[in-house]
Amino acid sequence: MQDVRLRLATAACLSAASYLSVFGALFTLLWWLLFTEREKTLPGRGVLVSFLAMILAVAGMNQLQGGDGLSYAIRMVPIILLAGWLSSEREPGELLHAGVWLFGPKTGFDLGLIAEISLQAMGAMGEELERMRRAMRLKGLSWSVTTMIPIGQNLLHMQAARSAEQADILALRGYRRGGSLDPAFKTTTWDSFTFFIAFLSFLLVIIRLERFL
């Protein structure tokens, strides 16, 4: 999907549908199977396993406490798949264009810049996590909860330091607020069709839920 506006709207519709009901989650999974490249849109193995482990842990605790943990797991897995699809489709700078188009050259430029920097930071953290996992395997260390906590702290500390450096660089270059940018987008018929199917699924979930209210 080439138009970032429709891509974000599609992800919002499908995420909401998946979160609201199991029916919406199954529809989202079907959409992912039909309209994406599937394996190519999956996040890195380490990232995927980490997210799935967290989802299963929360679902298991919920189930043990008398809740519906199975429903939670079914609804959250398609959302993870959508996140991987968004990441695989992203082009550098497009969120900046979307922000300016939606909120204007001042607020939109700032929000778009924050989104671009945040996604760049998340990508860097994922790469750093993979390097740490490889180093642990070479040293014969196992991946466990006791090792995840210090690794997570180390990643957060490193990212905080990088963020401070980026802020200093922007300040030195004279950045204050807003910027000059003429947003440009390319919308195809396929983009519109896939968004329509996603929006339709969201409407079906809302209609189905209203019957039980």
C-alpha positions as CSV (number, residue, x, y, z in Angstrom):
1,M,0.0,0.0,0.0
2,Q,1.7,3.2,-1.2
3,D,-0.4,5.9,0.3
4,V,0.6,6.2,4.0
5,R,-2.7,7.9,4.9
6,L,-4.8,5.0,3.7
7,R,-2.2,2.6,5.3
8,L,-2.6,4.2,8.7
9,A,-6.3,4.4,8.4
10,T,-6.4,0.7,7.4
11,A,-4.3,-0.3,10.4
12,A,-6.5,1.8,12.7
13,C,-9.7,0.2,11.4
14,L,-8.4,-3.4,11.6
15,S,-6.7,-2.9,15.0
16,A,-10.0,-1.5,16.5
17,A,-12.0,-4.4,14.9
18,S,-9.5,-6.9,16.3
19,Y,-9.5,-5.4,19.8
20,L,-13.3,-5.1,20.0
21,S,-14.2,-8.7,19.3
22,V,-12.9,-12.2,18.3
23,F,-15.0,-11.9,15.1
24,G,-13.0,-8.7,14.2
25,A,-9.7,-10.4,15.1
26,L,-10.5,-13.3,12.7
27,F,-11.5,-10.9,10.0
28,T,-8.3,-9.0,10.5
29,L,-6.3,-12.2,10.2
30,L,-8.1,-13.0,7.0
31,W,-7.3,-9.5,5.7
32,W,-3.6,-10.0,6.6
33,L,-3.5,-13.3,4.8
34,L,-5.2,-12.0,1.6
35,F,-3.8,-8.5,1.2
36,T,-0.2,-8.6,2.5
37,E,2.9,-10.6,1.6
38,R,2.5,-12.5,4.8
39,E,6.0,-13.9,5.7
40,K,7.8,-10.8,4.4
41,T,5.7,-8.5,6.7
42,L,6.5,-10.5,9.8
43,P,8.8,-8.7,12.3
44,G,12.2,-10.1,13.2
45,R,12.1,-13.5,14.8
46,G,13.4,-12.2,18.1
47,V,10.9,-9.4,18.2
48,L,8.0,-11.6,17.2
49,V,8.8,-14.3,19.8
50,S,9.1,-11.6,22.5
51,F,5.8,-10.0,21.7
52,L,4.0,-13.4,21.5
53,A,5.6,-14.5,24.8
54,M,4.3,-11.3,26.5
55,I,0.8,-11.9,25.0
56,L,0.7,-15.5,26.1
57,A,2.0,-14.6,29.6
58,V,-0.8,-11.9,30.0
59,A,-3.4,-14.3,28.5
60,G,-2.3,-17.1,30.9
61,M,-2.5,-14.9,34.0
62,N,-5.9,-13.6,32.9
63,Q,-7.2,-17.1,32.3
64,L,-5.9,-18.2,35.8
65,Q,-7.7,-15.3,37.4
66,G,-11.0,-16.3,35.9
67,G,-10.9,-14.0,32.9
68,D,-11.0,-14.8,29.2
69,G,-7.3,-15.1,28.4
70,L,-7.9,-17.1,25.2
71,S,-10.1,-14.3,23.8
72,Y,-7.3,-11.7,24.6
73,A,-4.7,-13.8,22.9
74,I,-6.8,-14.2,19.8
75,R,-7.5,-10.5,19.6
76,M,-3.9,-9.4,20.2
77,V,-2.1,-11.6,17.7
78,P,-3.6,-10.0,14.6
79,I,-2.6,-6.6,16.0
80,I,1.0,-7.7,16.2
81,L,0.8,-8.9,12.6
82,L,-0.6,-5.5,11.5
83,A,2.3,-3.8,13.3
84,G,4.8,-6.0,11.3
85,W,3.0,-5.1,8.1
86,L,3.1,-1.4,8.9
87,S,6.8,-1.6,9.6
88,S,7.6,-3.5,6.4
89,E,5.6,-1.0,4.3
90,R,7.1,2.1,5.8
91,E,9.2,4.5,3.7
92,P,11.5,7.0,5.4
93,G,9.9,10.5,5.7
94,E,6.3,9.5,4.8
95,L,5.0,10.1,8.3
96,L,6.4,13.6,8.1
97,H,4.3,14.1,5.0
98,A,1.2,12.6,6.6
99,G,1.7,14.8,9.7
100,V,1.9,18.0,7.7
101,W,-1.1,17.0,5.6
102,L,-3.2,16.3,8.6
103,F,-2.2,18.9,11.2
104,G,-0.5,21.6,9.2
105,P,3.1,22.8,8.8
106,K,3.8,23.6,12.4
107,T,2.1,21.1,14.7
108,G,2.0,18.4,11.9
109,F,5.7,18.9,11.2
110,D,6.6,18.4,14.8
111,L,4.4,15.3,15.2
112,G,5.7,13.8,12.0
113,L,9.3,14.4,13.0
114,I,8.6,12.8,16.4
115,A,7.0,9.8,14.8
116,E,9.9,9.4,12.3
117,I,12.5,9.6,15.1
118,S,10.5,7.2,17.3
119,L,10.3,4.6,14.6
120,Q,13.9,4.9,13.8
121,A,14.7,4.4,17.5
122,M,12.5,1.3,17.7
123,G,14.3,-0.1,14.6
124,A,17.6,0.5,16.2
125,M,16.5,-1.1,19.5
126,G,15.4,-4.2,17.5
127,E,18.7,-4.5,15.8
128,E,20.6,-4.0,19.1
129,L,18.4,-6.7,20.7
130,E,19.3,-9.2,17.9
131,R,23.0,-8.4,18.3
132,M,22.7,-9.1,22.1
133,R,20.9,-12.4,21.4
134,R,23.6,-13.5,19.1
135,A,26.3,-12.5,21.6
136,M,24.5,-14.5,24.3
137,R,24.3,-17.6,22.1
138,L,28.0,-17.4,21.3
139,K,28.8,-17.2,25.1
140,G,26.4,-20.2,25.7
141,L,24.0,-18.1,27.8
142,S,20.3,-18.8,27.8
143,W,17.5,-16.3,27.2
144,S,15.4,-16.0,30.3
145,V,13.4,-13.5,32.4
146,T,16.5,-12.8,34.6
147,T,18.5,-11.8,31.5
148,M,15.7,-9.9,29.9
149,I,15.4,-7.3,32.7
150,P,19.1,-6.0,32.6
151,I,19.0,-6.2,28.8
152,G,15.9,-4.1,28.7
153,Q,17.4,-1.6,31.1
154,N,20.5,-1.4,29.0
155,L,18.5,-0.8,25.8
156,L,16.4,2.0,27.4
157,H,19.6,3.7,28.7
158,M,21.2,3.6,25.3
159,Q,18.1,5.0,23.6
160,A,17.8,7.8,26.2
161,A,21.4,8.8,25.4
162,R,20.8,8.7,21.7
163,S,17.6,10.8,22.1
164,A,19.5,13.4,24.0
165,E,22.2,13.6,21.3
166,Q,19.5,14.0,18.6
167,A,17.9,16.8,20.5
168,D,21.2,18.6,20.9
169,I,21.9,18.2,17.2
170,L,18.5,19.6,16.2
171,A,19.0,22.5,18.6
172,L,22.4,23.3,17.2
173,R,21.0,23.3,13.7
174,G,18.5,26.0,14.7
175,Y,15.3,23.8,14.8
176,R,12.6,25.4,16.9
177,R,9.1,24.5,15.7
178,G,7.5,23.5,12.5
179,G,9.0,23.4,9.0
180,S,8.4,23.9,5.3
181,L,7.2,20.8,3.5
182,D,4.8,20.2,0.6
183,P,3.1,16.8,1.3
184,A,3.1,14.4,-1.6
185,F,1.3,11.1,-1.9
186,K,0.6,8.4,-4.4
187,T,-2.8,6.7,-4.2
188,T,-3.6,3.6,-6.3
189,T,-6.9,1.8,-6.9
190,W,-5.5,-1.2,-4.9
191,D,-4.9,1.1,-1.9
192,S,-8.5,2.3,-2.0
193,F,-9.8,-1.2,-2.3
194,T,-7.8,-2.7,0.6
195,F,-8.8,0.3,2.8
196,F,-12.5,-0.2,1.9
197,I,-12.3,-3.9,2.9
198,A,-10.7,-2.9,6.2
199,F,-13.3,-0.2,6.9
200,L,-16.0,-2.6,6.1
201,S,-14.7,-5.1,8.6
202,F,-14.7,-2.3,11.3
203,L,-18.3,-1.4,10.4
204,L,-19.4,-5.1,10.6
205,V,-17.9,-5.4,14.1
206,I,-19.6,-2.2,15.3
207,I,-23.0,-3.4,13.9
208,R,-22.5,-6.9,15.5
209,L,-21.6,-5.4,18.8
210,E,-24.7,-3.0,18.8
211,R,-27.0,-6.1,18.6
212,F,-25.7,-7.2,22.0
213,L,-26.1,-3.7,23.7
